[in-house]
Amino acid sequence: MTSITTKNAIVHFNDKVYSELNAYIKASNPSKIFVLVDTNTHDYCLPHFLSRLESGDIVVEVMEMPEGEDHKTIDICTGVWEALSEYHADRKSLLINLGGGVVTDLGGFVASTYMRGIDYINVPTSLLAMVDASVGGKTGVDLGVLKNQIGVISEGSMVLIDTSYLETLPPNQMVSGYAEMLKHGLIYDKTYWERLVDLENLSSTVLDGLIYDSVVIKNKVVSEDITEQGLRKILNFGHTLGHAIESYFLGNADKTPLLHGEAIAIGMLLEAYLSVKLTGLTMTEFEAIKSGILKTFSKVEISENDQKVIMNLLVHDKKTSHGTVKFVLLEAIGQPKINCEVSNELILEAFKDYNS
């Protein structure tokens, strides 16, 4: 696969991953190499990674954090910053983030802020991180249950996508990443969407090609608008309500937390309904979106009381301006519209449609 050049970095795939990584290390000669993992990637991914890493005489230190979204916090960042300091990391040190979206988001933020910025490389090990989280320079952590409230936009030097790591994932994590791929089709490429929802026998070769196409789509969008002033907002389709739903389920002890993609799938269904009402999405395409998503994602019960709390969380959405929440909706599959205002009555109507 041809490597993809982003605004300030480069994405390498499979056969090129370790040769390019080792060439980069040889050329840049970092003072030390730090590898950030979580408890899962420490056991399932780190041995393979270290066996391919050629560090020469450069000291390699491994730092481990707990796994899961509830550990994507400033407190964990503080622990990693302190570990870097204790290991005498300097401005020529390199941080390699080996993990899913939590590790790449948090590790990128740590690297971007430690000593005002050290080099970092993302090695995503989940489907979600490969197609979305690790690419585009968004780094950061949650503020309580509020998603990604603290962070900076700062690309690392490389993203290295070795799809063999997907063999370590449970099925629900694969499904979570699939939601972001569906989103890429809905906001950018109807043909890609149709290829995704028509999959019957998914071979590793076909999946590798779809992952590559998702990265191409995200990179095209991000390259035109790195700081999310306009076009990049389309990547938030499904995320305005989806993030609020994810936050609510994460912070409610009576609820089973949803994976990111599970919440975004609900958000896309709700926002597709809003699109029918406000931006001209046809009922035919809406039904196609519903059947395409519900083919893979189970419905989740969201009561009227749940809906009220979720709607109160919308004010924290990063697209909110002057107290007004702005949505990304669809005029058609592959044709998004940004900065759409939606009434609370219509949001409740969308929940009613979803529950029905």
C-alpha positions in Angstrom: 0.0 0.0 0.0 1.2 3.5 -0.9 2.0 5.6 2.2 -0.3 8.5 2.8 1.2 12.0 3.4 -0.7 14.1 5.8 -0.3 17.8 6.6 2.8 17.3 8.9 3.2 13.5 9.1 3.1 10.3 7.1 1.0 7.1 7.4 2.7 3.8 6.6 0.9 0.4 6.3 1.8 -3.2 7.0 4.9 -4.2 5.1 6.5 -0.7 5.4 5.7 -0.1 9.1 8.8 -1.5 10.8 11.4 -0.6 8.1 10.1 3.0 8.1 10.1 3.1 11.9 13.6 1.8 12.2 14.8 4.1 9.4 13.3 7.1 11.2 14.9 6.1 14.5 18.3 5.7 12.9 18.0 9.1 11.1 16.6 11.1 14.0 18.7 9.4 16.8 16.4 10.2 19.7 18.0 10.4 23.1 15.6 7.8 24.5 12.5 5.9 23.3 9.4 5.6 25.4 6.6 3.2 24.5 3.2 3.9 26.1 0.9 0.9 26.3 -2.2 0.0 28.3 -2.7 -3.3 30.2 -4.1 -5.0 27.1 -1.6 -3.9 24.6 1.2 -4.6 27.0 0.2 -8.3 26.9 -1.0 -8.7 23.4 0.9 -6.2 21.2 4.1 -5.1 22.9 6.1 -8.4 22.4 5.4 -8.3 18.7 6.3 -4.6 18.5 9.5 -4.9 20.5 10.6 -7.8 18.4 10.5 -5.6 15.3 11.9 -2.5 16.8 15.6 -1.8 16.1 16.8 0.7 18.7 20.5 0.0 18.6 22.1 1.6 21.7 19.1 3.8 22.5 17.4 3.0 25.8 13.8 1.9 25.5 11.5 2.4 28.4 7.9 1.0 28.6 5.2 2.9 30.4 1.9 1.2 31.2 -1.5 2.8 31.9 -4.9 1.2 32.7 -7.1 0.4 29.8 -10.4 1.9 29.0 -12.1 5.3 28.4 -12.6 6.0 32.1 -8.8 6.3 32.4 -8.5 8.9 29.7 -7.9 11.6 32.3 -5.5 14.4 33.3 -4.6 12.2 36.3 -3.2 9.6 34.0 -1.4 12.2 32.0 0.2 13.5 35.2 1.5 10.0 35.9 3.0 9.7 32.4 4.5 13.1 32.6 6.1 12.2 36.0 7.4 9.0 34.6 9.0 10.8 31.7 10.6 13.2 34.1 11.9 10.4 36.4 13.4 8.6 33.4 15.1 11.8 32.4 13.2 12.3 29.1 14.5 15.4 27.3 13.3 17.3 24.2 15.0 14.9 21.9 13.1 11.9 23.4 10.6 9.9 21.3 7.2 8.7 22.6 5.6 5.8 20.7 1.9 5.3 21.5 1.0 1.6 21.1 -2.7 1.1 21.6 -6.2 2.1 20.7 -7.8 5.5 20.7 -7.4 6.1 24.4 -3.6 5.5 24.2 -3.1 7.5 21.0 -5.3 10.4 22.2 -3.7 10.6 25.6 -0.2 9.8 24.5 -0.3 12.4 21.8 -1.4 15.0 24.3 1.3 14.0 26.7 4.0 14.3 24.0 2.6 17.6 22.7 2.8 19.2 26.1 5.8 17.6 27.8 8.6 20.2 27.7 6.4 22.1 25.2 6.5 19.2 22.8 8.5 16.1 22.0 8.2 13.9 18.9 5.7 11.1 19.0 4.6 8.2 16.7 1.2 6.5 16.8 1.0 2.7 16.4 -2.8 2.1 16.5 -3.8 -1.4 17.6 -7.6 -1.1 17.3 -9.8 -0.6 14.2 -11.1 2.6 15.7 -7.7 4.0 16.2 -6.5 2.9 12.7 -9.3 4.6 10.8 -9.9 7.6 13.0 -8.3 8.3 16.4 -4.6 8.1 15.5 -4.9 10.2 12.3 -5.4 13.9 12.1 -3.6 15.3 15.1 -6.4 15.5 17.6 -5.1 14.7 21.0 -6.5 15.0 24.5 -8.4 13.6 27.4 -11.9 13.7 28.9 -13.0 16.1 31.6 -15.0 13.8 34.0 -17.4 12.1 31.6 -17.3 14.9 29.1 -15.5 13.6 26.0 -12.2 15.2 24.7 -12.7 18.5 26.5 -9.0 19.0 27.1 -6.4 18.7 24.3 -4.5 20.2 21.4 -4.3 19.6 17.7 -0.7 18.4 17.0 0.4 15.7 14.6 3.1 13.2 15.5 5.8 12.3 13.0 4.2 9.1 11.8 1.2 6.8 12.1 2.1 3.1 11.6 -0.8 0.8 10.8 0.0 -2.9 11.2 -3.4 -4.6 10.7 -2.1 -7.8 12.3 -2.8 -6.2 15.6 -6.5 -6.5 14.8 -6.2 -10.2 15.5 -5.9 -9.4 19.2 -9.3 -7.6 19.4 -12.6 -8.9 20.7 -15.5 -8.6 18.2 -17.2 -5.6 20.0 -14.0 -3.6 19.5 -14.0 -4.4 15.8 -17.6 -3.3 15.5 -16.8 -0.1 17.4 -14.3 0.9 14.7 -16.6 -0.1 11.9 -19.0 2.7 13.0 -16.4 5.3 12.1 -15.8 3.7 8.7 -19.6 3.9 8.1 -19.4 7.5 9.0 -16.7 8.2 6.4 -19.0 6.8 3.7 -22.0 8.8 4.9 -20.2 12.1 4.9 -17.9 11.7 1.9 -18.4 8.8 -0.4 -21.7 7.0 -1.1 -19.9 4.2 -3.1 -17.7 3.5 -0.1 -20.7 3.4 2.2 -22.4 0.9 -0.1 -19.3 -1.3 -0.2 -19.2 -1.3 3.6 -22.9 -2.3 4.2 -22.9 -4.9 1.5 -20.0 -6.9 3.0 -20.7 -10.6 3.3 -17.4 -12.4 3.4 -14.8 -10.1 4.9 -11.3 -11.2 4.2 -8.2 -9.6 5.7 -7.2 -8.3 2.3 -10.6 -6.6 1.8 -10.5 -5.2 5.3 -7.0 -3.8 4.7 -8.3 -2.0 1.6 -11.3 -0.5 3.4 -9.1 0.7 6.3 -6.8 2.3 3.7 -9.8 4.0 2.0 -11.0 5.4 5.4 -7.6 6.9 6.1 -7.6 8.5 2.7 -11.0 10.0 3.3 -10.1 11.4 6.7 -6.8 12.7 5.5 -8.5 14.6 2.6 -10.8 16.3 5.0 -8.3 17.1 7.7 -5.6 18.3 5.2 -8.0 21.1 4.0 -8.9 22.2 7.5 -6.5 21.0 10.2 -8.0 23.3 13.0 -11.6 22.5 12.3 -12.9 25.9 11.2 -15.1 24.5 8.5 -14.8 21.3 6.4 -13.3 19.1 9.2 -16.5 19.6 11.1 -18.1 17.0 8.8 -16.2 14.3 10.7 -18.5 15.0 13.6 -21.5 13.6 12.0 -23.2 11.3 14.6 -20.9 12.7 17.3 -23.0 15.6 18.6 -25.6 13.3 20.1 -23.3 10.3 20.0 -20.7 11.9 22.4 -23.5 13.0 24.7 -24.9 9.5 24.8 -21.5 8.0 25.4 -20.8 10.4 28.2 -24.2 9.7 29.8 -23.7 5.9 29.7 -20.1 6.2 31.0 -21.1 8.4 33.9 -24.2 6.6 35.0 -23.7 3.6 37.4 -27.0 2.1 36.4 -26.0 1.9 32.8 -23.7 -0.4 30.9 -21.0 1.8 29.3 -21.1 2.0 25.5 -18.0 1.7 23.4 -17.4 4.8 21.3 -18.6 3.3 18.1 -21.7 1.9 19.7 -22.7 5.4 20.8 -21.8 7.0 17.5 -24.0 4.4 15.7 -26.9 5.7 17.7 -25.9 9.3 17.1 -25.8 8.7 13.3 -29.3 7.2 13.3 -30.7 10.1 15.3 -28.9 12.7 13.2 -30.0 11.0 10.0 -33.6 11.4 11.2 -32.9 15.1 11.8 -31.5 15.3 8.3 -34.8 14.1 6.8 -36.6 16.8 8.7 -34.1 19.7 8.1 -31.7 19.2 5.2 -33.5 17.1 2.6 -32.3 13.6 3.2 -34.8 11.3 1.4 -36.7 8.7 3.2 -35.3 6.1 0.9 -31.7 7.0 1.9 -32.8 7.3 5.6 -34.2 3.8 5.5 -30.9 2.6 3.8 -28.9 4.2 6.6 -31.1 2.6 9.3 -30.9 -0.9 7.8 -27.2 -0.5 7.1 -26.4 0.5 10.7 -28.9 -1.8 12.5 -27.5 -4.8 10.5 -24.5 -4.6 12.8 -25.4 -2.5 15.8 -28.1 -3.5 18.4 -30.6 -1.0 19.6 -30.1 0.4 23.1 -33.0 1.4 25.3 -33.0 5.2 25.9 -35.8 6.3 28.2 -37.4 9.8 28.3 -35.5 10.5 31.5 -32.3 9.4 29.8 -33.0 11.7 26.8 -33.4 14.8 29.1 -30.0 14.3 30.7 -28.4 13.5 27.3 -29.8 16.8 25.9 -28.4 18.7 28.8 -25.0 17.4 27.9 -25.2 18.8 24.4 -24.1 22.2 25.7 -20.6 20.8 26.2 -20.2 19.8 22.5 -17.2 21.4 20.9 -19.3 22.7 18.0 -21.5 24.8 20.4 -21.2 28.5 19.7 -22.8 31.3 21.8 -24.9 28.7 23.6 -26.3 27.2 20.4 -25.5 23.6 19.5 -24.5 23.1 15.8 -25.1 19.8 14.1 -23.6 18.1 11.0 -26.5 16.7 9.0 -26.9 15.1 5.6 -28.5 16.5 2.5 -27.8 13.1 0.9 -25.5 10.2 1.5 -22.0 11.6 0.8 -23.3 15.2 1.0 -23.0 16.7 4.6 -24.0 20.1 5.8 -22.4 21.8 8.7 -23.6 24.3 11.3 -27.2 23.1 11.4 -29.4 24.3 14.3 -31.9 21.8 15.7 -34.8 22.4 18.1 -35.1 20.3 21.3 -38.5 19.2 20.0 -37.0 17.7 16.9 -34.3 15.9 18.9 -37.0 14.3 21.1 -38.8 13.3 18.0 -35.6 11.6 16.7 -35.3 9.7 20.0 -38.9 8.6 19.6 -38.2 7.3 16.1 -35.1 5.5 17.3 -37.0 3.8 20.1 -39.8 2.8 17.8 
